[in-house]
Amino acid sequence: MKKASTGSGMKIRYEGFSGSGMKIRHGRSAPSAGTVPVPKLHTTGRTSPRLGFVLAVLLLASRVWAAGGGASGTPWLVLGPFIEPSTDRGFWNGFDLDYLASSGGEVRVFPAPGDTAAGKSWARYLGQGDGVDFNAFFGVTTDAVAYASAEFRSPDERTVALDFGSDDGAKIWLNGSPILVVRARRSLGRYDDALRVRLAKGTNRILVKVDQGVGEWGFSMRLRPLADEEAAFAASKPSALRLVLSDNIIGESRLRGVVMTVPALAVNGEAAVTVASPSGAGGFSVTVPVAEPFDIPLPAAFLGARTVIASGQGRLKGLSSSPRIVLLRSDPGSFQAWARFARSLAAGVDDPDRRATLEFLADQIEGRVDPSIATFDRNWAAISEIGAMTGLNEPPGPAALRKSPAGFAVGSIPPGLTLRAYRSRLDSSLQSYSVYVPPAVDPKKPRSLLVMLHGHGGDDWGTASTVADPRRPDFILLAPFGRGDLGYQSAGEADVLEAIEAVERQYAIDPDRIFLSGVSMGGYGAWRLGQLYADRFAGLLPFCGWCGTSYLENLKNLPTLIVHGTVDETVPISMDAAAADRLAELGSAFGFDRLSGVGHDALTAWISKTGPGRLYDYFSPMKRDPWPRSLSLRVSRPRYGRMYWLRVTELEKPFALASVEASVLDSRHLVVTTGNVASFELDLSHPLLAKKGSVLVRVDDRDIAVDAGKTAAFVRGADGAFARLGGKPKTAIAPHEGGGLADLFSRPLRIVYGTRRHGSEWRAMAALLADWSVRQGRSSGARSGRFRVLSDAEALADFSSSKPVGTELLHSSSKLVGTATVPGSSKLVGADTDILLLGSPEENSMTARYAAKLPLRFSGNAVGLRGGKTSGQGAFLVCPNPDFPSNLVGIISIPLKKGRAAAMGASLADSLAAYGSVGNETYGFVTPDLAILDQDLSIVWSGSFDRNWENLKPIE
């Protein structure tokens, strides 16, 4: 769905989870107990759930005018919808078209019911509230504009506050004069904007024009005495200024806009508006009143990209706005010139993070990104950052670039809110994230990191804009994109972790002060990642999220605050209430803020009194203890078996819930209690333990002596009791993470399809499995990533010319054993990535290469377990690569019917990407390591290897 704004002029995203949408399609997942109802997805992703209230008649009577005399209110008249003309530059043409030209134009119109304009008639709008809900009146509409007009009377001439909020951008005229232009994709915060307006004695006329992208569409408005605004100012001191410009591309000689406080209050004050080059040089400043429209003449010499910023004066001293970039009297085609310039700069930059960011900024400007983030604001941010990094107002021409492309210095990315990117280890794609970096007194001093996850349909830029706070120089804010709407599973999970690593490479981050939060789907993501990686974070704060209750023991040492509205119809509070009840049973450190009367805008409501600083204030006292005395772990896959100084390496029953309780009693004694655990490790360098001699570990009532100060491994024996595991671990083998095919898609991967038989069908399946791009409404990456696809002939080409220099593992029916020489080269397929082979040995030459070394036996159209009686017509397998055992090889072989490979490929791709399965599945999609399939692709036998990829045991 789309975004919502806070009452203080900042934007957040609502979710696409509604009580009236299609049912979620679930991938196979680990069993869990105590789950709660799952929210539903919208059928199209283009509409939003109702906010729970209907906006209606303008209330300008007793409540508004109590301090100054009576006024009579008149119901609104509305006109529309007008579908906006398409544009290829991200501009909303309909927003600037005057549809009222035939009746005097937008500045002169005085409509009556039944009057027509542009083929539509003005109609009365009746309802309740303080504004207009266009969707309620016109029906759900996308890519459109509409008007609302009202008339009211004032007993005398006076200045009052006009408080306003809209979804999306809006224009307002008062008595024929334009007073506000907001170009934004935002959601309805009841009063995001505040103006000081002069009312005439007698009749006053107001006209509102609101732009619509998708989702909610409408506005709220009120007039109230200035004394009320001043009282609100005293109660909640503004944290920053907000600069609202009437346009970003300025073809004339004047700059128009308004400066507002954050939160928006129409108080008496002044700000200096400074216009300068992106580097800050060669500018000028003009002092303007806050909350009143300004009109600044521009020098004729000012051309190209310029930065505009507002700084508070007098009573507002110390407050400032984020910088805005404008294009002065320049051809908008220079957008493409900025992109070409960024690419030329990237080619000469050694720093991989800076290079990735420049390449992504070029992609952003050129529209080579997912459509969900190809927005006007992000394009402007990209141009602003390129200019700020180089100190240039306009990009150099082609001749200058050809002459000396390396002659343009690329500085560090400046403080403030910026778009960044990294190149993913998963598929080498460029992935976006946004960072807000306040200026630091000492940039070398480690700072805290707040990781904020967006909701369904949201993005990193909008979320970072919501909670960025310049008053907290001790915090850096990171908003990952999470590959779009994958629920922070699979590639979405990897994105969050890689974005954190990218920020840690560029800034000094205190590892004990990393905090995790999120809204709606982001709240679900915060719950999920908080439980799976509890030892990485110092605090957890999910807003209007949800989760199951099976893994909440993992939060024993992670303070958690749950925030949820009591009347949330999108994600019912019962979901978070179940989690709170379970945390209470466990005695965990948590809080539960039930926001009475609040719907699915919990973040908006929670920070409305003090602004985004409340988030930072909550987290500020917290610090992670990397060595807690005691811990709890619940796990269903070894992949997530790490918890501080404990690591579970194997489960007795795959996919079933395993548990560990561990405590340090004193310097020589620990106690560990397990359930469904086959092996685990303890890091005995814990600061509370002795550093020399021996330490006694009691595991399930058996005492085991181990060496102090080292890592000790324990394995359950045939008698069911644990014993110390001696010898060196097998580090050359890929780790067994317990996800089967899903593990391949969480690591770098190449997909090899067979061409011996059915080549076109296997190729189609490979393309579907390799592609993370958008299909059927799925948003899954800032830039669509793809795993590399090869034919078996291409994969074998390098092997045929290489010399045998390596070693490989061989397989028996139940384990991987032995070694043999194989070709060894970094160019060989599988040497530096996992590989997935599609097709049987008769269909895929690479499968045939490995067939004798696998626990599968192939015979014509049949496949079975080597050394066993079970057989079928298809199978899938994951195990270490016989050529390169530190990487994995997967095999999918199925009996092909017309269209079956493509159908299975599409279904498997969606499950692996976690699309549509963002319910209670904390662990997401998993498969056995090996499965035998019948003609109908039903599993007739399945099994999993142990931690060393040996002892293939059947799954009951």
Summary of the structure (lengths in Angstrom):
residues: 956
radius of gyration: 30.6
end to end distance: 40.8
largest distance: 96.7
contacts: 3504
relative contact order: 0.09
helix: 21%
strand: 33%
